Amino acid sequence: MTYPRHQIVVPETEGFFHCVSRCVRRAFLCGKDAYSGRSYEHRKAWVEERLLALAECFAVALYVMTQRFLHRSGR
């Protein structure tokens, strides 16, 4: 069962969060799509640049990117 963020995140305390984004419907975040033959490797650089920019505002501790998932952890 999911909970609203206001029940999970307490503004007065510091927390460590694991955020996951997922591509659906045969879409690829990066890598080569075997079905269509298209390569999406260029997106990896886009995501890395964006995470570096966000790291100035948020404490991004680590990230992992696969063909269909992006995991981020931070405070």
HELIX and SHEET records of a PDB file:
HELIX    1   1 ARG A    5  ILE A    8  1                                   4    
HELIX    2   2 HIS A   42  ALA A   55  1                                  14    
SHEET    1   A 3 PHE A  17  ARG A  22  0                                        
SHEET    2   A 3 PHE A  69  GLY A  74 -1                                        
SHEET    3   A 3 VAL A  60  MET A  65 -1                                        
END                                                                             
